[in-house]
Amino acid sequence: MERIKQALELARKERQKNAGNVPASSGVGQQHKSIAEQEIKYTKTRSVEMPIRELREKRIIVDQKNTISDAYRLLRTQILQRLNEKNWNTLAVTSPDTGAGKTLTAINLAISLAREVDNTVLLVDANLRSPRIQKFFNFHTDSGLSDYLTKDVALGDLLVHPEGIPRFVILPAGHAITNSSEMLSSPKMNQLVEELKHRYPSRIVLFDLPPLLESSDALAFIPTVDASLVVVEEGKTQENELRRSFEMLQNNEVIGTVLNKAYTRDRDYGSLDVKPGLMSRMINKISKKTLPAWAK
């Protein structure tokens, strides 16, 4: 056990060292190219075509000039600031209950992060009971994270790159399994997270998790990542649900909360008439680690 701790500590120091050597996007005369300047070719990773119109209808930020994209750029900036402060690169996205929009938030945040010049992003569908991400992108796969954990399928054979979104790769959940909590807290899953943390200093890994109050899956997995982001829904999430969620997370790092479905007037994405206010006060009352409220 001591040797494992020493190895992890060495890996952590090496990642810190490498992170300091990542060139800035505006650096002139540097010998190394930034991620944005490098031509990334996916030779082994499966690439899938992305139907822009369908993605837009599902409110995925395929366009960079609208209020939704602006909101996620602001969210991206604050997330990056908090990750960089602690030299973190793994983030779990969850919610108190179903329907808050956490999967869409995870997808759009991942895309926005991938558009940052010095980041590559891996989005992992860790909702092994009810996989969701591939439904948003409308691609079919029978294999994913569950097959890596239960059948020793090579990770490289499972990754998917959505065409038209540079520096962005998805690890689908694969087929649904019933012993998801045990798999998410298994030694093999812990080893995978450690590998993803340390392999590429410039990569940010997002995990889309099940809701906290729906099963034990999220709580079983969250201690393995650096921090978590909690998505709450304006007008639906109750104070007692939010309080219970923060109590469950009190021994883990919560990077912030996102108030979802607060309001939007973006024609491309429809509009919601719910007025923000009550939920914002509730969040501030329960937790001081609160990000601004953004519309979905």
C-alpha positions in Angstrom: 0.0 0.0 0.0 2.9 2.4 0.8 4.4 1.8 -2.6 1.1 2.6 -4.3 0.9 5.8 -2.3 4.4 6.7 -3.3 3.7 6.0 -7.0 0.5 8.1 -6.9 2.4 11.0 -5.3 5.2 10.8 -8.0 2.5 10.8 -10.7 0.9 13.8 -9.1 4.1 15.7 -9.0 4.9 14.8 -12.6 1.5 16.1 -13.7 2.1 19.4 -11.8 5.5 19.7 -13.5 4.0 19.0 -17.0 1.1 21.3 -16.4 3.5 24.1 -15.9 5.1 23.4 -19.2 1.9 23.6 -21.3 2.4 26.6 -23.5 -0.1 29.5 -23.5 -2.1 30.0 -26.7 -0.7 33.6 -27.1 3.0 32.7 -26.5 5.4 33.9 -29.2 8.7 32.1 -29.9 7.8 29.1 -27.7 9.3 25.8 -28.9 6.1 23.8 -28.2 2.7 24.2 -29.9 -0.5 24.7 -28.0 -3.2 22.1 -28.3 -5.1 24.4 -30.7 -2.1 24.7 -33.0 -1.5 20.9 -33.1 -3.4 19.0 -35.8 -5.2 16.3 -34.0 -6.1 13.3 -36.1 -8.2 10.5 -34.7 -6.9 7.4 -36.4 -8.1 4.8 -33.9 -11.0 6.6 -32.3 -14.3 6.1 -34.0 -15.6 9.4 -35.6 -19.3 10.0 -36.0 -21.1 12.6 -38.1 -23.0 15.2 -36.1 -26.4 16.3 -37.6 -26.2 20.1 -36.8 -30.0 20.7 -37.0 -30.8 17.8 -34.7 -28.2 18.9 -32.2 -29.5 22.4 -32.2 -33.0 21.1 -31.6 -31.7 19.2 -28.6 -30.1 22.5 -27.3 -26.5 21.4 -27.8 -24.3 24.4 -28.4 -23.3 23.8 -32.0 -23.5 27.6 -32.6 -21.0 29.9 -30.9 -23.0 33.1 -31.3 -26.1 32.9 -29.2 -27.0 33.6 -25.5 -26.7 29.9 -24.6 -23.1 29.7 -25.9 -22.3 32.9 -24.1 -23.6 31.5 -20.8 -21.5 28.3 -21.2 -18.4 30.4 -22.0 -19.0 32.2 -18.7 -19.5 28.9 -16.9 -16.4 27.4 -18.6 -14.3 30.4 -17.4 -15.3 30.0 -13.8 -14.9 26.2 -13.9 -11.4 26.5 -15.4 -10.4 29.1 -12.8 -11.4 26.8 -10.0 -9.8 23.7 -11.5 -6.5 25.5 -12.2 -6.4 26.9 -8.7 -6.1 23.3 -7.4 -4.4 21.7 -10.4 -7.5 19.5 -10.9 -8.7 18.0 -14.1 -11.5 15.6 -13.3 -15.1 16.8 -12.6 -18.3 14.9 -11.9 -21.6 16.5 -12.9 -24.7 15.4 -11.0 -28.0 16.7 -9.7 -30.4 16.1 -6.7 -33.0 14.4 -8.8 -33.9 13.5 -12.4 -35.0 16.1 -15.0 -32.7 19.0 -13.9 -30.8 18.9 -17.2 -27.4 17.7 -15.8 -26.6 15.6 -18.9 -27.2 18.5 -21.3 -25.2 20.7 -18.9 -22.3 18.2 -18.9 -22.4 18.0 -22.8 -22.4 21.7 -23.4 -19.8 22.4 -20.7 -17.6 19.7 -22.3 -18.0 21.2 -25.8 -17.3 24.7 -24.4 -14.2 23.5 -22.6 -13.0 21.8 -25.8 -13.2 25.1 -27.6 -10.7 26.5 -25.1 -7.4 26.6 -26.9 -5.2 24.6 -24.5 -7.7 21.9 -23.5 -8.7 18.5 -24.8 -11.9 17.0 -23.2 -13.1 13.5 -22.5 -16.8 13.2 -21.6 -17.6 10.0 -19.8 -21.1 8.7 -19.5 -21.0 7.2 -16.0 -24.7 6.7 -15.8 -24.5 3.0 -16.1 -28.1 2.3 -15.1 -29.6 4.6 -17.7 -27.1 5.8 -20.3 -28.0 9.2 -21.8 -25.2 10.9 -23.7 -25.3 8.8 -27.0 -29.0 9.6 -27.3 -28.2 13.3 -27.4 -25.7 12.8 -30.2 -27.8 10.3 -32.0 -25.1 7.6 -32.5 -25.4 3.9 -31.7 -23.0 1.8 -29.9 -23.3 -1.5 -28.0 -20.1 -1.1 -26.1 -18.8 1.4 -23.6 -17.6 2.0 -20.0 -19.7 -1.0 -18.7 -17.9 -3.3 -21.2 -14.5 -1.9 -20.1 -15.4 -2.7 -16.5 -17.0 -6.1 -17.0 -15.5 -7.6 -20.1 -12.0 -6.0 -20.3 -12.7 -4.4 -23.6 -9.8 -2.0 -24.5 -10.6 1.6 -23.8 -9.3 2.7 -27.2 -12.0 0.6 -28.9 -14.8 2.4 -27.0 -14.1 6.1 -27.6 -16.1 8.2 -30.0 -15.2 11.5 -31.6 -18.1 13.8 -32.7 -17.0 15.2 -36.1 -16.8 19.0 -36.2 -16.0 19.4 -32.5 -12.1 19.4 -32.3 -10.4 18.1 -29.1 -13.6 16.4 -27.9 -14.0 12.7 -27.3 -16.8 10.7 -25.6 -16.6 7.4 -23.7 -20.2 6.0 -23.9 -21.7 4.1 -21.0 -22.4 1.0 -23.1 -25.2 -1.4 -22.2 -27.1 -0.7 -19.0 -26.1 -2.8 -15.9 -27.8 -3.3 -12.6 -24.7 -3.5 -10.4 -23.6 -0.1 -11.4 -22.8 1.1 -7.9 -20.4 -1.7 -7.4 -18.8 -1.2 -10.8 -18.3 2.6 -10.2 -16.6 2.0 -6.9 -14.6 -1.0 -8.1 -10.7 -1.0 -8.1 -10.8 -1.1 -11.9 -12.8 2.1 -12.1 -10.5 3.8 -9.6 -7.5 2.8 -11.6 -9.2 4.1 -14.8 -9.8 7.5 -13.2 -6.2 7.7 -12.0 -5.0 6.9 -15.5 -7.2 9.5 -17.0 -6.1 12.1 -14.5 -2.4 11.7 -15.2 -2.0 10.5 -18.8 -2.5 14.0 -20.5 -1.9 17.2 -18.4 -4.0 19.2 -20.8 -7.0 16.9 -20.8 -10.1 17.7 -18.7 -12.3 14.7 -17.9 -16.0 15.2 -17.2 -18.2 12.4 -15.8 -22.0 12.5 -16.2 -23.4 10.8 -13.2 -26.9 9.7 -12.1 -28.8 11.9 -9.7 -27.6 11.8 -6.1 -31.0 10.9 -4.6 -31.9 8.3 -7.2 -29.3 5.7 -6.3 -26.0 5.2 -4.5 -24.1 5.4 -7.8 -23.0 9.0 -7.7 -22.0 9.0 -4.0 -20.0 5.8 -4.6 -18.1 7.3 -7.4 -17.6 11.0 -6.5 -14.7 10.4 -4.0 -12.5 9.2 -6.9 -12.7 12.6 -8.8 -11.3 16.0 -7.9 -14.6 17.8 -7.5 -18.3 17.8 -8.5 -20.7 20.2 -10.0 -24.3 20.1 -8.9 -27.1 21.1 -11.4 -30.4 22.2 -9.9 -33.6 23.1 -11.7 -35.4 26.3 -11.2 -39.0 25.8 -10.0 -38.6 22.0 -9.4 -35.8 21.1 -7.1 -37.0 21.3 -3.6 -35.1 22.8 -0.6 -35.1 19.5 1.2 -33.7 17.7 -1.8 -30.9 20.3 -2.2 -30.1 20.1 1.5 -30.0 16.3 1.5 -27.7 16.4 -1.6 -25.2 18.8 0.0 -25.2 16.8 3.2 -24.3 13.7 1.2 -21.5 15.7 -0.5 -20.1 17.3 2.7 -17.0 15.2 2.7 -16.3 15.9 -1.0 -15.2 18.9 -3.0 -18.2 20.7 -4.5 -16.9 23.2 -7.1 -20.2 24.9 -7.4 -23.8 24.8 -8.5 -25.6 25.6 -11.7 -29.1 26.9 -11.6 -30.7 25.4 -14.8 -33.8 26.3 -16.7 -33.9 29.7 -15.0 -34.8 31.8 -18.1 -33.9 32.1 -21.8 -34.9 34.3 -24.7 -32.8 32.6 -27.4 -34.9 32.0 -30.4 -32.8 29.0 -31.5 -33.4 27.2 -28.3 -36.9 28.3 -27.3 -37.9 30.2 -24.2 -38.9 29.5 -20.7 -41.1 31.8 -18.7 -40.0 30.7 -15.2 -38.8 33.7 -13.2 -35.5 33.2 -11.3 -35.2 34.2 -7.7 -36.5 31.7 -5.2 -34.1 28.9 -6.1 -31.1 31.4 -6.2 -31.9 32.4 -2.6 -32.3 28.7 -1.6 -28.9 27.8 -3.0 -27.2 30.7 -1.3 -28.9 29.8 2.0 -27.7 26.2 1.8 -24.3 26.4 0.2 -21.7 29.2 -0.1 -20.0 27.5 -3.0 -22.5 28.7 -5.6 -21.9 29.6 -9.3 -24.1 32.2 -10.9 -27.5 31.1 -12.3 -27.4 30.5 -16.0 -30.3 29.6 -18.4 -30.3 26.4 -20.2 
